[in-house]
């Protein structure tokens, strides 16, 4: 079996999270306005937002850290195609307890769980402590993390990921409070909209859904179909309209 026999991987997604082009442009503009010279992306995936910051700040350099070799390869290819290959490094390793700071700009986009070993919801405080250590004085942190938009019902929890609990996430106010307690001031607070979530969830599944339609008899079709059906059910019957994504631009307190 060759790679061409397998479903494509996330080719319909620009960002590995619910983030629109318009919001990304606004975030990059704000972050680039602080003129960072060094950018650190923890749990970077393919590091699209980091690459856009580097494009907006000539001379800045970036480091992306993640455990996914395919995502890192995509990031390197994208960087090379955009003339950024000599300004960015993608490293395959755990971001937990990273020693790659301090940086003028630190990104953690939906990757708080990758910054330590604490179980939810305690991983948030642990992640914020890592981010506080990793940002240089006067720098910025973009912390994108999930929160409950409202308390999930028992039926919604049962439809989510295995072992989902109501205490797994904070609400938005609680998330911001933790950032303040970790030594930050929230310069900007924004959250993903329903359209961003729908674009992300549809894009997350689209490659595989079309592959399944074209390869119903493939040896991996049954296993793949069960996996994507579980994920779709988890979204539509579980966390749709319940789980939010906050994008917090944080400034460290001197």
C-alpha positions as a Markdown table, in Angstrom:
| # | Residue | x | y | z |
|---|---|---|---|---|
| 1 | Unk | 0.0 | 0.0 | 0.0 |
| 2 | Unk | 1.4 | 3.4 | -1.0 |
| 3 | Unk | 0.8 | 6.9 | 0.3 |
| 4 | Unk | -1.4 | 7.6 | -2.8 |
| 5 | Unk | -3.8 | 4.8 | -1.6 |
| 6 | Unk | -4.4 | 6.7 | 1.7 |
| 7 | Unk | -6.7 | 9.7 | 2.3 |
| 8 | Unk | -5.1 | 13.1 | 1.9 |
| 9 | Unk | -4.2 | 14.8 | 5.2 |
| 10 | Unk | -6.0 | 18.1 | 6.0 |
| 11 | Unk | -5.4 | 19.7 | 2.6 |
| 12 | Unk | -8.6 | 21.8 | 2.9 |
| 13 | Unk | -7.3 | 23.6 | 6.0 |
| 14 | Unk | -5.2 | 26.7 | 6.0 |
| 15 | Unk | -5.0 | 26.8 | 9.8 |
| 16 | Unk | -5.2 | 23.9 | 12.2 |
| 17 | Unk | -8.1 | 25.5 | 14.1 |
| 18 | Unk | -11.3 | 27.6 | 13.7 |
| 19 | Unk | -9.6 | 30.8 | 12.3 |
| 20 | Unk | -10.8 | 32.8 | 9.4 |
| 21 | Unk | -8.6 | 34.7 | 6.9 |
| 22 | Unk | -10.0 | 38.0 | 8.2 |
| 23 | Unk | -9.3 | 37.3 | 11.8 |
| 24 | Unk | -5.9 | 35.9 | 11.0 |
| 25 | Unk | -5.0 | 39.1 | 9.1 |
| 26 | Unk | -6.1 | 41.3 | 12.1 |
| 27 | Unk | -4.2 | 39.2 | 14.6 |
| 28 | Unk | -1.0 | 39.2 | 12.4 |
| 29 | Unk | -1.3 | 43.0 | 12.0 |
| 30 | Unk | -1.5 | 43.5 | 15.8 |
| 31 | Unk | 1.4 | 41.1 | 16.5 |
| 32 | Unk | 3.6 | 42.5 | 13.8 |
| 33 | Unk | 3.0 | 46.0 | 15.1 |
| 34 | Unk | 5.1 | 45.1 | 18.2 |
| 35 | Unk | 8.0 | 44.4 | 15.8 |
| 36 | Unk | 9.2 | 41.0 | 17.1 |
| 37 | Unk | 12.6 | 39.8 | 16.1 |
| 38 | Unk | 12.2 | 36.2 | 17.3 |
| 39 | Unk | 9.0 | 34.2 | 17.1 |
| 40 | Unk | 8.4 | 30.9 | 18.9 |
| 41 | Unk | 5.4 | 28.7 | 18.0 |
| 42 | Unk | 4.8 | 25.9 | 20.5 |
| 43 | Unk | 2.7 | 23.0 | 19.2 |
| 44 | Unk | 3.0 | 24.7 | 15.8 |
| 45 | Unk | 1.5 | 22.1 | 13.4 |
| 46 | Unk | 2.6 | 23.5 | 10.1 |
| 47 | Unk | 3.0 | 27.0 | 11.6 |
| 48 | Unk | 0.9 | 29.0 | 9.2 |
| 49 | Unk | 0.3 | 32.0 | 11.5 |
| 50 | Unk | 4.0 | 32.1 | 12.4 |
| 51 | Unk | 4.9 | 32.2 | 8.7 |
| 52 | Unk | 2.5 | 35.1 | 8.2 |
| 53 | Unk | 4.0 | 37.0 | 11.0 |
| 54 | Unk | 7.5 | 36.5 | 9.5 |
| 55 | Unk | 6.2 | 37.7 | 6.1 |
| 56 | Unk | 4.9 | 40.8 | 7.9 |
| 57 | Unk | 8.1 | 41.5 | 9.8 |
| 58 | Unk | 11.1 | 41.4 | 7.5 |
| 59 | Unk | 14.2 | 40.2 | 9.3 |
| 60 | Unk | 12.3 | 38.3 | 12.1 |
| 61 | Unk | 13.2 | 34.7 | 12.6 |
| 62 | Unk | 10.9 | 31.8 | 13.8 |
| 63 | Unk | 11.1 | 28.5 | 15.5 |
| 64 | Unk | 8.2 | 26.0 | 15.4 |
| 65 | Unk | 8.1 | 23.0 | 17.7 |
| 66 | Unk | 5.7 | 20.0 | 17.3 |
| 67 | Unk | 5.6 | 16.2 | 17.4 |
| 68 | Unk | 3.9 | 15.7 | 14.0 |
| 69 | Unk | 6.5 | 15.0 | 11.3 |
| 70 | Unk | 3.9 | 15.4 | 8.4 |
| 71 | Unk | 2.8 | 18.8 | 9.7 |
| 72 | Unk | 6.4 | 19.9 | 10.2 |
| 73 | Unk | 7.2 | 18.8 | 6.6 |
| 74 | Unk | 4.3 | 20.8 | 5.4 |
| 75 | Unk | 5.5 | 23.9 | 7.3 |
| 76 | Unk | 9.0 | 23.5 | 5.9 |
| 77 | Unk | 7.7 | 23.2 | 2.3 |
| 78 | Unk | 5.4 | 26.3 | 2.8 |
| 79 | Unk | 8.3 | 28.3 | 4.2 |
| 80 | Unk | 10.5 | 27.4 | 1.3 |
| 81 | Unk | 7.9 | 28.2 | -1.3 |
| 82 | Unk | 7.4 | 31.7 | 0.3 |
| 83 | Unk | 11.1 | 32.5 | 0.6 |
| 84 | Unk | 11.2 | 32.1 | 4.3 |
| 85 | Unk | 13.3 | 28.9 | 4.5 |
| 86 | Unk | 16.4 | 30.6 | 5.9 |
| 87 | Unk | 14.4 | 32.5 | 8.6 |
| 88 | Unk | 12.4 | 29.6 | 10.2 |
| 89 | Unk | 13.3 | 26.3 | 11.8 |
| 90 | Unk | 10.8 | 23.5 | 12.4 |
| 91 | Unk | 11.8 | 21.1 | 15.2 |
| 92 | Unk | 10.3 | 17.7 | 15.9 |
| 93 | Unk | 10.1 | 17.4 | 19.6 |
| 94 | Unk | 7.7 | 17.9 | 22.5 |
| 95 | Unk | 6.9 | 21.5 | 23.5 |
| 96 | Unk | 6.5 | 20.5 | 27.1 |
| 97 | Unk | 8.7 | 22.5 | 29.4 |
| 98 | Unk | 10.4 | 24.1 | 26.4 |
| 99 | Unk | 13.8 | 25.8 | 26.8 |
| 100 | Unk | 13.7 | 27.6 | 23.4 |
| 101 | Unk | 12.7 | 31.0 | 24.9 |
| 102 | Unk | 12.7 | 33.8 | 25.6 |
| 103 | Unk | 11.1 | 35.1 | 22.4 |
| 104 | Unk | 9.5 | 38.4 | 21.5 |
| 105 | Unk | 6.4 | 36.6 | 20.3 |
| 106 | Unk | 5.2 | 33.2 | 21.5 |
| 107 | Unk | 2.3 | 31.5 | 19.8 |
| 108 | Unk | 0.3 | 28.6 | 21.4 |
| 109 | Unk | -2.7 | 28.0 | 19.1 |
| 110 | Unk | -4.9 | 25.2 | 20.5 |
| 111 | Unk | -1.8 | 23.5 | 21.9 |
| 112 | Unk | -2.0 | 24.2 | 25.6 |
| 113 | Unk | -2.3 | 20.5 | 26.3 |
| 114 | Unk | 1.1 | 20.0 | 24.7 |
| 115 | Unk | 3.0 | 22.3 | 27.1 |
| 116 | Unk | 3.0 | 20.1 | 30.1 |
| 117 | Unk | 1.7 | 16.9 | 31.7 |
| 118 | Unk | -1.2 | 18.2 | 33.9 |
| 119 | Unk | -4.7 | 16.8 | 33.3 |
| 120 | Unk | -7.5 | 19.2 | 32.2 |
| 121 | Unk | -8.4 | 21.8 | 33.3 |
| 122 | Unk | -5.1 | 22.2 | 35.3 |
| 123 | Unk | -3.1 | 22.1 | 32.0 |
| 124 | Unk | -4.2 | 25.7 | 31.3 |
| 125 | Unk | -2.4 | 27.1 | 34.3 |
| 126 | Unk | 0.6 | 24.9 | 33.5 |
| 127 | Unk | 0.6 | 26.1 | 29.9 |
| 128 | Unk | 0.4 | 29.8 | 30.9 |
| 129 | Unk | 3.3 | 29.4 | 33.2 |
| 130 | Unk | 5.4 | 27.9 | 30.3 |
| 131 | Unk | 4.3 | 30.8 | 28.1 |
| 132 | Unk | 5.2 | 33.4 | 30.7 |
| 133 | Unk | 8.7 | 31.9 | 31.1 |
| 134 | Unk | 9.1 | 31.8 | 27.3 |
| 135 | Unk | 8.2 | 35.4 | 26.4 |
| 136 | Unk | 10.8 | 38.2 | 26.6 |
| 137 | Unk | 10.1 | 41.4 | 28.5 |
| 138 | Unk | 7.8 | 43.7 | 26.5 |
| 139 | Unk | 6.9 | 40.8 | 24.2 |
| 140 | Unk | 3.5 | 39.3 | 23.3 |
| 141 | Unk | 1.9 | 35.9 | 23.6 |
| 142 | Unk | -1.0 | 34.7 | 21.4 |
| 143 | Unk | -2.8 | 32.0 | 23.5 |
| 144 | Unk | -5.6 | 30.3 | 21.6 |
| 145 | Unk | -7.5 | 27.8 | 23.9 |
| 146 | Unk | -10.9 | 26.1 | 24.2 |
| 147 | Unk | -13.5 | 27.2 | 26.7 |
| 148 | Unk | -17.1 | 26.4 | 27.4 |
| 149 | Unk | -19.5 | 28.8 | 25.9 |
| 150 | Unk | -22.1 | 27.4 | 28.2 |
| 151 | Unk | -22.3 | 24.4 | 30.5 |
| 152 | Unk | -22.6 | 21.2 | 28.4 |
| 153 | Unk | -25.5 | 18.9 | 29.1 |
| 154 | Unk | -25.1 | 15.2 | 30.1 |
| 155 | Unk | -26.2 | 14.2 | 26.6 |
| 156 | Unk | -23.7 | 16.5 | 24.9 |
| 157 | Unk | -20.9 | 15.3 | 27.1 |
| 158 | Unk | -21.8 | 11.7 | 26.2 |
| 159 | Unk | -21.5 | 12.5 | 22.5 |
| 160 | Unk | -18.1 | 14.2 | 22.8 |
| 161 | Unk | -14.7 | 12.7 | 23.0 |
| 162 | Unk | -14.3 | 9.7 | 25.4 |
| 163 | Unk | -14.4 | 10.7 | 29.0 |
| 164 | Unk | -15.5 | 14.3 | 28.4 |
| 165 | Unk | -16.3 | 16.1 | 31.6 |
| 166 | Unk | -18.0 | 19.4 | 32.5 |
| 167 | Unk | -15.0 | 20.5 | 34.5 |
| 168 | Unk | -12.6 | 19.9 | 31.6 |
| 169 | Unk | -12.7 | 23.6 | 30.4 |
| 170 | Unk | -13.2 | 27.0 | 32.0 |
| 171 | Unk | -15.6 | 29.6 | 30.7 |
| 172 | Unk | -14.1 | 32.6 | 28.9 |
| 173 | Unk | -13.9 | 34.7 | 32.1 |
| 174 | Unk | -12.2 | 32.0 | 34.0 |
| 175 | Unk | -9.7 | 31.5 | 31.1 |
| 176 | Unk | -8.8 | 35.2 | 31.1 |
| 177 | Unk | -8.5 | 35.2 | 34.9 |
| 178 | Unk | -5.9 | 32.4 | 34.7 |
| 179 | Unk | -3.9 | 34.4 | 32.2 |
| 180 | Unk | -3.9 | 37.4 | 34.6 |
| 181 | Unk | -2.9 | 35.2 | 37.5 |
| 182 | Unk | 0.0 | 33.9 | 35.4 |
| 183 | Unk | 1.5 | 37.3 | 35.0 |
| 184 | Unk | -0.2 | 38.7 | 31.9 |
| 185 | Unk | -2.5 | 41.6 | 31.0 |
| 186 | Unk | -5.0 | 40.7 | 28.2 |
| 187 | Unk | -4.4 | 43.2 | 25.4 |
| 188 | Unk | -7.1 | 41.7 | 23.1 |
| 189 | Unk | -9.8 | 39.1 | 23.8 |
| 190 | Unk | -11.7 | 37.5 | 20.8 |
| 191 | Unk | -13.4 | 34.3 | 20.1 |
| 192 | Unk | -14.1 | 32.2 | 17.0 |
| 193 | Unk | -17.5 | 32.5 | 15.4 |
| 194 | Unk | -19.9 | 29.8 | 14.3 |
| 195 | Unk | -18.8 | 30.2 | 10.7 |
| 196 | Unk | -15.2 | 29.7 | 11.6 |
| 197 | Unk | -16.0 | 26.5 | 13.5 |
| 198 | Unk | -18.1 | 25.2 | 10.6 |
| 199 | Unk | -15.3 | 25.9 | 8.1 |
| 200 | Unk | -12.8 | 24.2 | 10.3 |
| 201 | Unk | -14.8 | 21.1 | 11.1 |
| 202 | Unk | -15.9 | 20.7 | 7.5 |
| 203 | Unk | -12.3 | 21.2 | 6.2 |
| 204 | Unk | -11.0 | 18.8 | 8.9 |
| 205 | Unk | -13.2 | 16.0 | 7.5 |
| 206 | Unk | -13.6 | 16.9 | 3.8 |
| 207 | Unk | -10.6 | 15.1 | 2.4 |
| 208 | Unk | -11.5 | 11.9 | 4.1 |
| 209 | Unk | -15.2 | 12.1 | 3.3 |
| 210 | Unk | -14.5 | 12.5 | -0.4 |
| 211 | Unk | -11.9 | 9.7 | -0.3 |
| 212 | Unk | -14.4 | 7.4 | 1.3 |
| 213 | Unk | -17.0 | 8.2 | -1.4 |
| 214 | Unk | -14.5 | 7.3 | -4.0 |
| 215 | Unk | -13.0 | 4.2 | -2.3 |
| 216 | Unk | -15.8 | 2.3 | -0.5 |
| 217 | Unk | -14.1 | -1.0 | -0.9 |
| 218 | Unk | -10.6 | 0.0 | 0.2 |
| 219 | Unk | -9.1 | -2.2 | 3.0 |
| 220 | Unk | -9.0 | 0.9 | 5.3 |
| 221 | Unk | -12.5 | 2.2 | 4.4 |
| 222 | Unk | -14.4 | 0.6 | 7.3 |
| 223 | Unk | -11.9 | 1.8 | 10.0 |
| 224 | Unk | -11.7 | 5.2 | 8.4 |
| 225 | Unk | -15.5 | 5.5 | 8.1 |
| 226 | Unk | -16.0 | 4.7 | 11.7 |
| 227 | Unk | -13.4 | 7.2 | 12.8 |
| 228 | Unk | -14.8 | 10.1 | 10.8 |
| 229 | Unk | -18.4 | 9.2 | 11.7 |
| 230 | Unk | -17.4 | 9.4 | 15.4 |
| 231 | Unk | -15.8 | 12.7 | 14.9 |
| 232 | Unk | -18.8 | 14.2 | 13.1 |
| 233 | Unk | -21.1 | 12.9 | 15.7 |
| 234 | Unk | -18.9 | 14.4 | 18.5 |
| 235 | Unk | -19.1 | 17.8 | 16.8 |
| 236 | Unk | -22.7 | 17.9 | 15.7 |
| 237 | Unk | -24.3 | 16.2 | 18.8 |
| 238 | Unk | -21.6 | 17.1 | 21.3 |
| 239 | Unk | -19.6 | 20.3 | 21.2 |
| 240 | Unk | -21.2 | 22.3 | 18.4 |
| 241 | Unk | -22.2 | 25.6 | 19.9 |
| 242 | Unk | -20.8 | 24.5 | 23.3 |
| 243 | Unk | -17.0 | 24.5 | 22.9 |
| 244 | Unk | -15.5 | 27.9 | 22.0 |
| 245 | Unk | -12.1 | 29.0 | 21.0 |
| 246 | Unk | -10.6 | 32.1 | 22.5 |
| 247 | Unk | -7.7 | 34.0 | 20.9 |
| 248 | Unk | -6.0 | 36.0 | 23.7 |
| 249 | Unk | -3.2 | 38.5 | 23.0 |
| 250 | Unk | -1.3 | 38.7 | 26.2 |
| 251 | Unk | 1.3 | 41.2 | 27.4 |
| 252 | Unk | 3.7 | 40.0 | 30.2 |
| 253 | Unk | 3.7 | 42.2 | 33.3 |
| 254 | Unk | 7.2 | 43.6 | 34.1 |
